[in-house]
Amino acid sequence: MFDNNSDPNFSEMMEQSPAQQPGPQRKPIDITTDLSAQTSNLERRLRMLEERYGLMQKREQMIEENMISTNKKVSIEIKVI
């Protein structure tokens, strides 16, 4: 049979609160650091989305300008015929 009283460290460990006991402990979460990291992440993602949206608008404008130019050329050719 195992005798808990034979180990003097065992009784000391049992008297300690769970936060004081040795072993793997959970680090307290720093809310401000976590919030700051999330804000930075959202800011980075928003900038990336804004940049993509701007590029899409430029592409759309270029496509529309090319369509207008092509339409004018076709109209002129039809008038000539």
PyMOL Python script that loads the backbone (N, CA, C, O; Angstrom):
from pymol import cmd

cmd.read_pdbstr("""\
ATOM      1  N   MET A   1       0.836  -1.182   0.000  1.00  0.00           N
ATOM      2  CA  MET A   1       0.000   0.000   0.000  1.00  0.00           C
ATOM      3  C   MET A   1       0.882   1.247   0.000  1.00  0.00           C
ATOM      4  O   MET A   1       1.958   1.249   0.598  1.00  0.00           O
ATOM      5  N   PHE A   2       0.432   2.298  -0.664  1.00  0.00           N
ATOM      6  CA  PHE A   2       1.185   3.537  -0.798  1.00  0.00           C
ATOM      7  C   PHE A   2       0.930   4.416   0.417  1.00  0.00           C
ATOM      8  O   PHE A   2      -0.218   4.654   0.792  1.00  0.00           O
ATOM      9  N   ASP A   3       1.994   4.892   1.022  1.00  0.00           N
ATOM     10  CA  ASP A   3       1.862   5.730   2.217  1.00  0.00           C
ATOM     11  C   ASP A   3       2.176   7.169   1.834  1.00  0.00           C
ATOM     12  O   ASP A   3       3.322   7.492   1.523  1.00  0.00           O
ATOM     13  N   ASN A   4       1.179   8.025   1.854  1.00  0.00           N
ATOM     14  CA  ASN A   4       1.354   9.434   1.491  1.00  0.00           C
ATOM     15  C   ASN A   4       2.145  10.199   2.531  1.00  0.00           C
ATOM     16  O   ASN A   4       2.770  11.208   2.205  1.00  0.00           O
ATOM     17  N   ASN A   5       2.135   9.750   3.761  1.00  0.00           N
ATOM     18  CA  ASN A   5       2.811  10.479   4.833  1.00  0.00           C
ATOM     19  C   ASN A   5       4.317  10.286   4.792  1.00  0.00           C
ATOM     20  O   ASN A   5       5.043  11.039   5.441  1.00  0.00           O
ATOM     21  N   SER A   6       4.808   9.303   4.052  1.00  0.00           N
ATOM     22  CA  SER A   6       6.242   9.054   3.994  1.00  0.00           C
ATOM     23  C   SER A   6       6.964  10.114   3.164  1.00  0.00           C
ATOM     24  O   SER A   6       8.162  10.325   3.353  1.00  0.00           O
ATOM     25  N   ASP A   7       6.280  10.768   2.273  1.00  0.00           N
ATOM     26  CA  ASP A   7       6.889  11.799   1.431  1.00  0.00           C
ATOM     27  C   ASP A   7       6.537  13.166   2.005  1.00  0.00           C
ATOM     28  O   ASP A   7       5.369  13.553   1.975  1.00  0.00           O
ATOM     29  N   PRO A   8       7.521  13.917   2.533  1.00  0.00           N
ATOM     30  CA  PRO A   8       7.207  15.227   3.129  1.00  0.00           C
ATOM     31  C   PRO A   8       6.741  16.242   2.085  1.00  0.00           C
ATOM     32  O   PRO A   8       5.980  17.150   2.420  1.00  0.00           O
ATOM     33  N   ASN A   9       7.172  16.116   0.846  1.00  0.00           N
ATOM     34  CA  ASN A   9       6.760  17.052  -0.200  1.00  0.00           C
ATOM     35  C   ASN A   9       5.303  16.854  -0.594  1.00  0.00           C
ATOM     36  O   ASN A   9       4.651  17.789  -1.061  1.00  0.00           O
ATOM     37  N   PHE A  10       4.787  15.634  -0.408  1.00  0.00           N
ATOM     38  CA  PHE A  10       3.409  15.346  -0.793  1.00  0.00           C
ATOM     39  C   PHE A  10       2.426  16.176   0.026  1.00  0.00           C
ATOM     40  O   PHE A  10       1.484  16.743  -0.527  1.00  0.00           O
ATOM     41  N   SER A  11       2.637  16.249   1.326  1.00  0.00           N
ATOM     42  CA  SER A  11       1.712  17.015   2.171  1.00  0.00           C
ATOM     43  C   SER A  11       1.792  18.503   1.850  1.00  0.00           C
ATOM     44  O   SER A  11       0.782  19.205   1.905  1.00  0.00           O
ATOM     45  N   GLU A  12       3.002  18.993   1.513  1.00  0.00           N
ATOM     46  CA  GLU A  12       3.134  20.401   1.140  1.00  0.00           C
ATOM     47  C   GLU A  12       2.402  20.691  -0.165  1.00  0.00           C
ATOM     48  O   GLU A  12       1.755  21.729  -0.307  1.00  0.00           O
ATOM     49  N   MET A  13       2.508  19.768  -1.112  1.00  0.00           N
ATOM     50  CA  MET A  13       1.832  19.949  -2.399  1.00  0.00           C
ATOM     51  C   MET A  13       0.322  19.940  -2.236  1.00  0.00           C
ATOM     52  O   MET A  13      -0.381  20.681  -2.923  1.00  0.00           O
ATOM     53  N   MET A  14      -0.180  19.114  -1.336  1.00  0.00           N
ATOM     54  CA  MET A  14      -1.619  19.021  -1.131  1.00  0.00           C
ATOM     55  C   MET A  14      -2.170  20.278  -0.478  1.00  0.00           C
ATOM     56  O   MET A  14      -3.336  20.620  -0.678  1.00  0.00           O
ATOM     57  N   GLU A  15      -1.341  20.973   0.304  1.00  0.00           N
ATOM     58  CA  GLU A  15      -1.788  22.185   0.984  1.00  0.00           C
ATOM     59  C   GLU A  15      -1.791  23.390   0.048  1.00  0.00           C
ATOM     60  O   GLU A  15      -2.490  24.370   0.305  1.00  0.00           O
ATOM     61  N   GLN A  16      -1.023  23.329  -1.029  1.00  0.00           N
ATOM     62  CA  GLN A  16      -0.952  24.449  -1.964  1.00  0.00           C
ATOM     63  C   GLN A  16      -2.223  24.515  -2.800  1.00  0.00           C
ATOM     64  O   GLN A  16      -2.852  23.497  -3.086  1.00  0.00           O
ATOM     65  N   SER A  17      -2.583  25.726  -3.181  1.00  0.00           N
ATOM     66  CA  SER A  17      -3.734  25.896  -4.062  1.00  0.00           C
ATOM     67  C   SER A  17      -3.344  25.426  -5.464  1.00  0.00           C
ATOM     68  O   SER A  17      -2.155  25.318  -5.763  1.00  0.00           O
ATOM     69  N   PRO A  18      -4.320  25.146  -6.325  1.00  0.00           N
ATOM     70  CA  PRO A  18      -4.001  24.673  -7.683  1.00  0.00           C
ATOM     71  C   PRO A  18      -3.114  25.635  -8.457  1.00  0.00           C
ATOM     72  O   PRO A  18      -2.309  25.200  -9.280  1.00  0.00           O
ATOM     73  N   ALA A  19      -3.245  26.931  -8.210  1.00  0.00           N
ATOM     74  CA  ALA A  19      -2.425  27.895  -8.939  1.00  0.00           C
ATOM     75  C   ALA A  19      -0.974  27.836  -8.486  1.00  0.00           C
ATOM     76  O   ALA A  19      -0.077  28.198  -9.247  1.00  0.00           O
ATOM     77  N   GLN A  20      -0.725  27.378  -7.245  1.00  0.00           N
ATOM     78  CA  GLN A  20       0.621  27.330  -6.715  1.00  0.00           C
ATOM     79  C   GLN A  20       1.295  25.991  -6.966  1.00  0.00           C
ATOM     80  O   GLN A  20       2.513  25.889  -6.817  1.00  0.00           O
ATOM     81  N   GLN A  21       0.559  24.979  -7.334  1.00  0.00           N
ATOM     82  CA  GLN A  21       1.130  23.652  -7.521  1.00  0.00           C
ATOM     83  C   GLN A  21       2.050  23.648  -8.733  1.00  0.00           C
ATOM     84  O   GLN A  21       1.766  24.283  -9.749  1.00  0.00           O
ATOM     85  N   PRO A  22       3.167  22.915  -8.609  1.00  0.00           N
ATOM     86  CA  PRO A  22       4.084  22.831  -9.750  1.00  0.00           C
ATOM     87  C   PRO A  22       3.467  22.029 -10.881  1.00  0.00           C
ATOM     88  O   PRO A  22       2.528  21.257 -10.683  1.00  0.00           O
ATOM     89  N   GLY A  23       4.012  22.227 -12.057  1.00  0.00           N
ATOM     90  CA  GLY A  23       3.499  21.508 -13.216  1.00  0.00           C
ATOM     91  C   GLY A  23       3.038  22.481 -14.273  1.00  0.00           C
ATOM     92  O   GLY A  23       3.264  23.685 -14.150  1.00  0.00           O
ATOM     93  N   PRO A  24       2.396  21.978 -15.309  1.00  0.00           N
ATOM     94  CA  PRO A  24       1.948  22.875 -16.383  1.00  0.00           C
ATOM     95  C   PRO A  24       0.893  23.839 -15.870  1.00  0.00           C
ATOM     96  O   PRO A  24      -0.118  23.437 -15.292  1.00  0.00           O
ATOM     97  N   GLN A  25       1.147  25.097 -16.090  1.00  0.00           N
ATOM     98  CA  GLN A  25       0.208  26.122 -15.640  1.00  0.00           C
ATOM     99  C   GLN A  25      -0.263  26.920 -16.839  1.00  0.00           C
ATOM    100  O   GLN A  25       0.465  27.080 -17.819  1.00  0.00           O
ATOM    101  N   ARG A  26      -1.465  27.409 -16.756  1.00  0.00           N
ATOM    102  CA  ARG A  26      -2.015  28.247 -17.820  1.00  0.00           C
ATOM    103  C   ARG A  26      -1.598  29.679 -17.560  1.00  0.00           C
ATOM    104  O   ARG A  26      -1.727  30.189 -16.447  1.00  0.00           O
ATOM    105  N   LYS A  27      -1.101  30.314 -18.591  1.00  0.00           N
ATOM    106  CA  LYS A  27      -0.719  31.713 -18.463  1.00  0.00           C
ATOM    107  C   LYS A  27      -1.978  32.563 -18.506  1.00  0.00           C
ATOM    108  O   LYS A  27      -2.893  32.275 -19.277  1.00  0.00           O
ATOM    109  N   PRO A  28      -2.036  33.605 -17.691  1.00  0.00           N
ATOM    110  CA  PRO A  28      -3.209  34.483 -17.755  1.00  0.00           C
ATOM    111  C   PRO A  28      -3.230  35.216 -19.089  1.00  0.00           C
ATOM    112  O   PRO A  28      -2.188  35.633 -19.594  1.00  0.00           O
ATOM    113  N   ILE A  29      -4.388  35.365 -19.639  1.00  0.00           N
ATOM    114  CA  ILE A  29      -4.547  36.023 -20.933  1.00  0.00           C
ATOM    115  C   ILE A  29      -4.546  37.531 -20.715  1.00  0.00           C
ATOM    116  O   ILE A  29      -5.332  38.056 -19.926  1.00  0.00           O
ATOM    117  N   ASP A  30      -3.669  38.210 -21.412  1.00  0.00           N
ATOM    118  CA  ASP A  30      -3.625  39.664 -21.348  1.00  0.00           C
ATOM    119  C   ASP A  30      -4.625  40.186 -22.371  1.00  0.00           C
ATOM    120  O   ASP A  30      -4.391  40.112 -23.577  1.00  0.00           O
ATOM    121  N   ILE A  31      -5.725  40.705 -21.886  1.00  0.00           N
ATOM    122  CA  ILE A  31      -6.824  41.118 -22.761  1.00  0.00           C
ATOM    123  C   ILE A  31      -6.386  42.232 -23.709  1.00  0.00           C
ATOM    124  O   ILE A  31      -6.763  42.229 -24.881  1.00  0.00           O
ATOM    125  N   THR A  32      -5.601  43.177 -23.218  1.00  0.00           N
ATOM    126  CA  THR A  32      -5.202  44.291 -24.083  1.00  0.00           C
ATOM    127  C   THR A  32      -4.294  43.815 -25.209  1.00  0.00           C
ATOM    128  O   THR A  32      -4.408  44.285 -26.341  1.00  0.00           O
ATOM    129  N   THR A  33      -3.396  42.886 -24.905  1.00  0.00           N
ATOM    130  CA  THR A  33      -2.512  42.355 -25.945  1.00  0.00           C
ATOM    131  C   THR A  33      -3.312  41.574 -26.969  1.00  0.00           C
ATOM    132  O   THR A  33      -3.095  41.707 -28.173  1.00  0.00           O
ATOM    133  N   ASP A  34      -4.242  40.756 -26.483  1.00  0.00           N
ATOM    134  CA  ASP A  34      -5.080  39.963 -27.383  1.00  0.00           C
ATOM    135  C   ASP A  34      -5.936  40.876 -28.259  1.00  0.00           C
ATOM    136  O   ASP A  34      -6.052  40.653 -29.463  1.00  0.00           O
ATOM    137  N   LEU A  35      -6.527  41.893 -27.661  1.00  0.00           N
ATOM    138  CA  LEU A  35      -7.365  42.831 -28.406  1.00  0.00           C
ATOM    139  C   LEU A  35      -6.536  43.603 -29.425  1.00  0.00           C
ATOM    140  O   LEU A  35      -6.979  43.832 -30.551  1.00  0.00           O
ATOM    141  N   SER A  36      -5.339  44.000 -29.027  1.00  0.00           N
ATOM    142  CA  SER A  36      -4.455  44.724 -29.939  1.00  0.00           C
ATOM    143  C   SER A  36      -4.058  43.849 -31.126  1.00  0.00           C
ATOM    144  O   SER A  36      -4.012  44.318 -32.264  1.00  0.00           O
ATOM    145  N   ALA A  37      -3.772  42.584 -30.856  1.00  0.00           N
ATOM    146  CA  ALA A  37      -3.401  41.663 -31.933  1.00  0.00           C
ATOM    147  C   ALA A  37      -4.566  41.445 -32.883  1.00  0.00           C
ATOM    148  O   ALA A  37      -4.381  41.414 -34.099  1.00  0.00           O
ATOM    149  N   GLN A  38      -5.760  41.294 -32.339  1.00  0.00           N
ATOM    150  CA  GLN A  38      -6.937  41.098 -33.188  1.00  0.00           C
ATOM    151  C   GLN A  38      -7.213  42.343 -34.023  1.00  0.00           C
ATOM    152  O   GLN A  38      -7.566  42.240 -35.198  1.00  0.00           O
ATOM    153  N   THR A  39      -7.052  43.517 -33.419  1.00  0.00           N
ATOM    154  CA  THR A  39      -7.273  44.769 -34.143  1.00  0.00           C
ATOM    155  C   THR A  39      -6.262  44.913 -35.277  1.00  0.00           C
ATOM    156  O   THR A  39      -6.622  45.297 -36.390  1.00  0.00           O
ATOM    157  N   SER A  40      -5.008  44.606 -34.996  1.00  0.00           N
ATOM    158  CA  SER A  40      -3.976  44.681 -36.034  1.00  0.00           C
ATOM    159  C   SER A  40      -4.268  43.708 -37.167  1.00  0.00           C
ATOM    160  O   SER A  40      -4.094  44.037 -38.341  1.00  0.00           O
ATOM    161  N   ASN A  41      -4.708  42.519 -36.812  1.00  0.00           N
ATOM    162  CA  ASN A  41      -5.041  41.506 -37.817  1.00  0.00           C
ATOM    163  C   ASN A  41      -6.203  41.983 -38.687  1.00  0.00           C
ATOM    164  O   ASN A  41      -6.155  41.859 -39.911  1.00  0.00           O
ATOM    165  N   LEU A  42      -7.243  42.524 -38.061  1.00  0.00           N
ATOM    166  CA  LEU A  42      -8.391  43.028 -38.824  1.00  0.00           C
ATOM    167  C   LEU A  42      -7.996  44.200 -39.712  1.00  0.00           C
ATOM    168  O   LEU A  42      -8.461  44.310 -40.847  1.00  0.00           O
ATOM    169  N   GLU A  43      -7.138  45.075 -39.194  1.00  0.00           N
ATOM    170  CA  GLU A  43      -6.687  46.228 -39.970  1.00  0.00           C
ATOM    171  C   GLU A  43      -5.914  45.770 -41.209  1.00  0.00           C
ATOM    172  O   GLU A  43      -6.112  46.299 -42.302  1.00  0.00           O
ATOM    173  N   ARG A  44      -5.036  44.786 -41.031  1.00  0.00           N
ATOM    174  CA  ARG A  44      -4.254  44.251 -42.147  1.00  0.00           C
ATOM    175  C   ARG A  44      -5.164  43.615 -43.188  1.00  0.00           C
ATOM    176  O   ARG A  44      -4.983  43.822 -44.388  1.00  0.00           O
ATOM    177  N   ARG A  45      -6.145  42.840 -42.728  1.00  0.00           N
ATOM    178  CA  ARG A  45      -7.067  42.182 -43.652  1.00  0.00           C
ATOM    179  C   ARG A  45      -7.933  43.203 -44.388  1.00  0.00           C
ATOM    180  O   ARG A  45      -8.210  43.035 -45.575  1.00  0.00           O
ATOM    181  N   LEU A  46      -8.361  44.255 -43.698  1.00  0.00           N
ATOM    182  CA  LEU A  46      -9.178  45.289 -44.330  1.00  0.00           C
ATOM    183  C   LEU A  46      -8.389  46.014 -45.412  1.00  0.00           C
ATOM    184  O   LEU A  46      -8.915  46.276 -46.494  1.00  0.00           O
ATOM    185  N   ARG A  47      -7.118  46.342 -45.125  1.00  0.00           N
ATOM    186  CA  ARG A  47      -6.289  46.998 -46.137  1.00  0.00           C
ATOM    187  C   ARG A  47      -6.130  46.125 -47.372  1.00  0.00           C
ATOM    188  O   ARG A  47      -6.182  46.609 -48.503  1.00  0.00           O
ATOM    189  N   MET A  48      -5.936  44.833 -47.138  1.00  0.00           N
ATOM    190  CA  MET A  48      -5.779  43.903 -48.257  1.00  0.00           C
ATOM    191  C   MET A  48      -7.059  43.852 -49.089  1.00  0.00           C
ATOM    192  O   MET A  48      -6.996  43.861 -50.318  1.00  0.00           O
ATOM    193  N   LEU A  49      -8.218  43.800 -48.431  1.00  0.00           N
ATOM    194  CA  LEU A  49      -9.490  43.775 -49.162  1.00  0.00           C
ATOM    195  C   LEU A  49      -9.718  45.077 -49.928  1.00  0.00           C
ATOM    196  O   LEU A  49     -10.200  45.057 -51.060  1.00  0.00           O
ATOM    197  N   GLU A  50      -9.373  46.210 -49.310  1.00  0.00           N
ATOM    198  CA  GLU A  50      -9.522  47.493 -49.998  1.00  0.00           C
ATOM    199  C   GLU A  50      -8.636  47.545 -51.236  1.00  0.00           C
ATOM    200  O   GLU A  50      -9.050  48.046 -52.281  1.00  0.00           O
ATOM    201  N   GLU A  51      -7.420  47.029 -51.118  1.00  0.00           N
ATOM    202  CA  GLU A  51      -6.513  47.015 -52.267  1.00  0.00           C
ATOM    203  C   GLU A  51      -7.066  46.136 -53.384  1.00  0.00           C
ATOM    204  O   GLU A  51      -7.031  46.519 -54.553  1.00  0.00           O
ATOM    205  N   ARG A  52      -7.569  44.972 -53.032  1.00  0.00           N
ATOM    206  CA  ARG A  52      -8.160  44.080 -54.039  1.00  0.00           C
ATOM    207  C   ARG A  52      -9.368  44.729 -54.698  1.00  0.00           C
ATOM    208  O   ARG A  52      -9.545  44.622 -55.911  1.00  0.00           O
ATOM    209  N   TYR A  53     -10.195  45.398 -53.913  1.00  0.00           N
ATOM    210  CA  TYR A  53     -11.377  46.065 -54.454  1.00  0.00           C
ATOM    211  C   TYR A  53     -10.958  47.163 -55.424  1.00  0.00           C
ATOM    212  O   TYR A  53     -11.557  47.319 -56.489  1.00  0.00           O
ATOM    213  N   GLY A  54      -9.931  47.921 -55.057  1.00  0.00           N
ATOM    214  CA  GLY A  54      -9.429  48.971 -55.937  1.00  0.00           C
ATOM    215  C   GLY A  54      -8.898  48.411 -57.245  1.00  0.00           C
ATOM    216  O   GLY A  54      -9.136  48.981 -58.310  1.00  0.00           O
ATOM    217  N   LEU A  55      -8.178  47.294 -57.171  1.00  0.00           N
ATOM    218  CA  LEU A  55      -7.671  46.656 -58.393  1.00  0.00           C
ATOM    219  C   LEU A  55      -8.812  46.167 -59.272  1.00  0.00           C
ATOM    220  O   LEU A  55      -8.756  46.290 -60.495  1.00  0.00           O
ATOM    221  N   MET A  56      -9.844  45.614 -58.650  1.00  0.00           N
ATOM    222  CA  MET A  56     -11.001  45.147 -59.428  1.00  0.00           C
ATOM    223  C   MET A  56     -11.697  46.312 -60.116  1.00  0.00           C
ATOM    224  O   MET A  56     -12.140  46.180 -61.257  1.00  0.00           O
ATOM    225  N   GLN A  57     -11.800  47.455 -59.435  1.00  0.00           N
ATOM    226  CA  GLN A  57     -12.429  48.632 -60.047  1.00  0.00           C
ATOM    227  C   GLN A  57     -11.611  49.116 -61.243  1.00  0.00           C
ATOM    228  O   GLN A  57     -12.173  49.488 -62.273  1.00  0.00           O
ATOM    229  N   LYS A  58     -10.282  49.111 -61.105  1.00  0.00           N
ATOM    230  CA  LYS A  58      -9.426  49.534 -62.218  1.00  0.00           C
ATOM    231  C   LYS A  58      -9.577  48.597 -63.413  1.00  0.00           C
ATOM    232  O   LYS A  58      -9.659  49.043 -64.557  1.00  0.00           O
ATOM    233  N   ARG A  59      -9.614  47.301 -63.135  1.00  0.00           N
ATOM    234  CA  ARG A  59      -9.798  46.325 -64.223  1.00  0.00           C
ATOM    235  C   ARG A  59     -11.148  46.515 -64.903  1.00  0.00           C
ATOM    236  O   ARG A  59     -11.249  46.470 -66.129  1.00  0.00           O
ATOM    237  N   GLU A  60     -12.179  46.726 -64.100  1.00  0.00           N
ATOM    238  CA  GLU A  60     -13.523  46.936 -64.659  1.00  0.00           C
ATOM    239  C   GLU A  60     -13.545  48.182 -65.541  1.00  0.00           C
ATOM    240  O   GLU A  60     -14.131  48.171 -66.624  1.00  0.00           O
ATOM    241  N   GLN A  61     -12.912  49.247 -65.079  1.00  0.00           N
ATOM    242  CA  GLN A  61     -12.878  50.477 -65.856  1.00  0.00           C
ATOM    243  C   GLN A  61     -12.138  50.256 -67.176  1.00  0.00           C
ATOM    244  O   GLN A  61     -12.577  50.734 -68.222  1.00  0.00           O
ATOM    245  N   MET A  62     -11.022  49.536 -67.130  1.00  0.00           N
ATOM    246  CA  MET A  62     -10.266  49.264 -68.346  1.00  0.00           C
ATOM    247  C   MET A  62     -11.090  48.428 -69.325  1.00  0.00           C
ATOM    248  O   MET A  62     -11.081  48.693 -70.527  1.00  0.00           O
ATOM    249  N   ILE A  63     -11.798  47.427 -68.817  1.00  0.00           N
ATOM    250  CA  ILE A  63     -12.642  46.583 -69.672  1.00  0.00           C
ATOM    251  C   ILE A  63     -13.747  47.417 -70.308  1.00  0.00           C
ATOM    252  O   ILE A  63     -14.024  47.272 -71.499  1.00  0.00           O
ATOM    253  N   GLU A  64     -14.380  48.286 -69.529  1.00  0.00           N
ATOM    254  CA  GLU A  64     -15.457  49.131 -70.070  1.00  0.00           C
ATOM    255  C   GLU A  64     -14.920  50.077 -71.134  1.00  0.00           C
ATOM    256  O   GLU A  64     -15.564  50.281 -72.163  1.00  0.00           O
ATOM    257  N   GLU A  65     -13.740  50.660 -70.895  1.00  0.00           N
ATOM    258  CA  GLU A  65     -13.150  51.558 -71.884  1.00  0.00           C
ATOM    259  C   GLU A  65     -12.827  50.804 -73.175  1.00  0.00           C
ATOM    260  O   GLU A  65     -13.041  51.321 -74.272  1.00  0.00           O
ATOM    261  N   ASN A  66     -12.315  49.594 -73.042  1.00  0.00           N
ATOM    262  CA  ASN A  66     -12.023  48.780 -74.230  1.00  0.00           C
ATOM    263  C   ASN A  66     -13.306  48.416 -74.974  1.00  0.00           C
ATOM    264  O   ASN A  66     -13.331  48.408 -76.205  1.00  0.00           O
ATOM    265  N   MET A  67     -14.370  48.114 -74.232  1.00  0.00           N
ATOM    266  CA  MET A  67     -15.654  47.791 -74.870  1.00  0.00           C
ATOM    267  C   MET A  67     -16.199  48.997 -75.618  1.00  0.00           C
ATOM    268  O   MET A  67     -16.709  48.855 -76.729  1.00  0.00           O
ATOM    269  N   ILE A  68     -16.099  50.176 -75.031  1.00  0.00           N
ATOM    270  CA  ILE A  68     -16.580  51.395 -75.689  1.00  0.00           C
ATOM    271  C   ILE A  68     -15.770  51.652 -76.958  1.00  0.00           C
ATOM    272  O   ILE A  68     -16.328  51.967 -78.010  1.00  0.00           O
ATOM    273  N   SER A  69     -14.455  51.515 -76.848  1.00  0.00           N
ATOM    274  CA  SER A  69     -13.590  51.727 -78.007  1.00  0.00           C
ATOM    275  C   SER A  69     -13.910  50.737 -79.127  1.00  0.00           C
ATOM    276  O   SER A  69     -14.004  51.115 -80.294  1.00  0.00           O
ATOM    277  N   THR A  70     -14.074  49.478 -78.761  1.00  0.00           N
ATOM    278  CA  THR A  70     -14.408  48.448 -79.756  1.00  0.00           C
ATOM    279  C   THR A  70     -15.767  48.726 -80.377  1.00  0.00           C
ATOM    280  O   THR A  70     -15.945  48.561 -81.584  1.00  0.00           O
ATOM    281  N   ASN A  71     -16.717  49.141 -79.570  1.00  0.00           N
ATOM    282  CA  ASN A  71     -18.066  49.446 -80.060  1.00  0.00           C
ATOM    283  C   ASN A  71     -18.026  50.606 -81.058  1.00  0.00           C
ATOM    284  O   ASN A  71     -18.720  50.566 -82.074  1.00  0.00           O
ATOM    285  N   LYS A  72     -17.228  51.628 -80.783  1.00  0.00           N
ATOM    286  CA  LYS A  72     -17.104  52.763 -81.703  1.00  0.00           C
ATOM    287  C   LYS A  72     -16.498  52.314 -83.034  1.00  0.00           C
ATOM    288  O   LYS A  72     -16.955  52.716 -84.104  1.00  0.00           O
ATOM    289  N   LYS A  73     -15.456  51.472 -82.950  1.00  0.00           N
ATOM    290  CA  LYS A  73     -14.819  50.979 -84.176  1.00  0.00           C
ATOM    291  C   LYS A  73     -15.801  50.170 -85.015  1.00  0.00           C
ATOM    292  O   LYS A  73     -15.858  50.328 -86.235  1.00  0.00           O
ATOM    293  N   VAL A  74     -16.567  49.313 -84.368  1.00  0.00           N
ATOM    294  CA  VAL A  74     -17.546  48.488 -85.082  1.00  0.00           C
ATOM    295  C   VAL A  74     -18.630  49.378 -85.686  1.00  0.00           C
ATOM    296  O   VAL A  74     -19.067  49.137 -86.812  1.00  0.00           O
ATOM    297  N   SER A  75     -19.066  50.393 -84.959  1.00  0.00           N
ATOM    298  CA  SER A  75     -20.090  51.314 -85.479  1.00  0.00           C
ATOM    299  C   SER A  75     -19.585  52.033 -86.721  1.00  0.00           C
ATOM    300  O   SER A  75     -20.314  52.168 -87.703  1.00  0.00           O
ATOM    301  N   ILE A  76     -18.356  52.487 -86.681  1.00  0.00           N
ATOM    302  CA  ILE A  76     -17.776  53.180 -87.833  1.00  0.00           C
ATOM    303  C   ILE A  76     -17.682  52.239 -89.031  1.00  0.00           C
ATOM    304  O   ILE A  76     -17.985  52.633 -90.157  1.00  0.00           O
ATOM    305  N   GLU A  77     -17.267  51.008 -88.793  1.00  0.00           N
ATOM    306  CA  GLU A  77     -17.166  50.033 -89.888  1.00  0.00           C
ATOM    307  C   GLU A  77     -18.534  49.729 -90.486  1.00  0.00           C
ATOM    308  O   GLU A  77     -18.659  49.568 -91.700  1.00  0.00           O
ATOM    309  N   ILE A  78     -19.552  49.650 -89.649  1.00  0.00           N
ATOM    310  CA  ILE A  78     -20.912  49.384 -90.143  1.00  0.00           C
ATOM    311  C   ILE A  78     -21.397  50.562 -90.987  1.00  0.00           C
ATOM    312  O   ILE A  78     -22.036  50.355 -92.018  1.00  0.00           O
ATOM    313  N   LYS A  79     -21.106  51.786 -90.569  1.00  0.00           N
ATOM    314  CA  LYS A  79     -21.522  52.966 -91.327  1.00  0.00           C
ATOM    315  C   LYS A  79     -20.831  53.006 -92.690  1.00  0.00           C
ATOM    316  O   LYS A  79     -21.431  53.429 -93.678  1.00  0.00           O
ATOM    317  N   VAL A  80     -19.591  52.573 -92.744  1.00  0.00           N
ATOM    318  CA  VAL A  80     -18.838  52.575 -93.995  1.00  0.00           C
ATOM    319  C   VAL A  80     -19.456  51.588 -94.974  1.00  0.00           C
ATOM    320  O   VAL A  80     -19.506  51.854 -96.175  1.00  0.00           O
ATOM    321  N   ILE A  81     -19.916  50.473 -94.481  1.00  0.00           N
ATOM    322  CA  ILE A  81     -20.499  49.446 -95.348  1.00  0.00           C
ATOM    323  C   ILE A  81     -21.836  49.944 -95.780  1.00  0.00           C
ATOM    324  O   ILE A  81     -22.540  49.260 -96.524  1.00  0.00           O
TER     325      ILE A  81
END
""", "prot")
cmd.dss("prot")
cmd.show_as("cartoon", "prot")
cmd.util.cbc("prot")
cmd.orient("prot")
